Amino acid sequence: MAVTLFQSTTFKVLGIGFLALLMLIPLAQVQGLIGERSALREQAVSTIAQRWGAQQQLGGLVLAIPKRVRVQTSTGWITQESTEILLPDRLDIRGTLAPDIRRYGIYDTPVDTAELKLT
């Protein structure tokens, strides 16, 4: 019984390999599209953050007192200037946080609005 070219195992393996390589083309296109959409989403989130005020940090109350000290040296008296920093014994922060959704094109991202009271 003679084996024809289309029935040989080698031809079938090479055919499957060729089809697998051929399927890599649409896979690469889909991965490129996913990368492009991810970059557009990051750009939209960045634009929303710039318009909304970006990340902010809140620090407690600090009292900065300028200070002058006269110091005697071998050549005479000199005045040294410095700043003394005083922190409060207690800091109370009370507030409410309200999440909201902002949209930019087809992309949306959560933003937070806080009302804080420091004492």
SVG drawing of the C-alpha trace seen along z (x, -y; Angstrom):
<svg xmlns="http://www.w3.org/2000/svg" viewBox="-20 -91 60 93">
<polyline fill="none" stroke="black" stroke-width="0.4" points="0.0,0.0 1.6,-3.2 1.4,-6.3 0.5,-9.4 2.0,-12.8 -1.2,-14.2 -1.5,-11.2 2.1,-11.2 2.7,-12.1 5.4,-14.5 3.1,-16.5 0.4,-16.6 2.9,-17.8 4.3,-20.5 0.7,-21.5 -0.2,-21.9 3.0,-23.9 2.2,-26.2 -1.3,-26.8 0.0,-27.5 2.4,-30.1 -0.4,-31.6 -2.5,-32.0 0.3,-34.1 -0.5,-37.0 -4.0,-37.8 -2.7,-37.1 0.0,-39.7 -2.6,-42.2 -4.9,-41.6 -2.0,-42.1 -1.1,-45.3 -4.6,-46.6 -4.7,-45.7 -1.4,-47.6 -2.8,-50.6 -6.0,-50.6 -4.1,-50.3 -2.0,-53.3 -5.0,-55.3 -6.7,-54.4 -3.6,-55.5 -3.6,-58.8 -7.3,-59.3 -6.7,-58.6 -3.7,-61.1 -5.9,-63.7 -8.6,-63.3 -6.1,-63.5 -4.6,-66.7 -8.0,-68.3 -9.2,-67.1 -6.1,-68.1 -3.9,-65.0 -2.7,-63.4 -2.6,-65.7 -0.9,-65.3 -2.1,-67.0 0.2,-67.7 -0.5,-68.7 0.0,-72.2 3.6,-73.3 4.8,-76.5 8.1,-77.8 9.7,-80.4 12.7,-82.4 15.5,-82.5 18.6,-84.6 21.3,-83.6 24.4,-85.6 27.5,-83.5 30.9,-84.6 33.9,-83.5 37.6,-84.2 37.1,-87.2 34.1,-88.6 30.3,-88.2 28.4,-86.8 24.6,-86.3 23.4,-83.0 20.0,-82.7 18.0,-79.5 14.4,-78.4 12.8,-76.3 10.0,-74.0 7.3,-73.2 4.7,-70.5 1.3,-70.3 0.8,-67.9 -2.3,-66.6 -3.7,-66.7 -7.3,-65.7 -8.4,-65.2 -12.0,-64.6 -13.5,-64.4 -15.7,-62.8 -14.7,-61.1 -17.0,-61.0 -16.0,-58.8 -17.2,-59.8 -16.7,-58.6 -15.2,-60.9 -15.4,-60.0 -13.1,-60.9 -14.2,-59.4 -15.0,-55.7 -12.8,-55.6 -13.8,-56.3 -11.9,-56.4 -12.8,-57.0 -11.9,-60.2 -12.4,-61.2 -13.6,-64.4 -12.7,-65.0 -13.8,-67.6 -11.4,-67.7 -11.3,-69.6 -8.0,-69.9 -7.9,-70.9"/>
</svg>
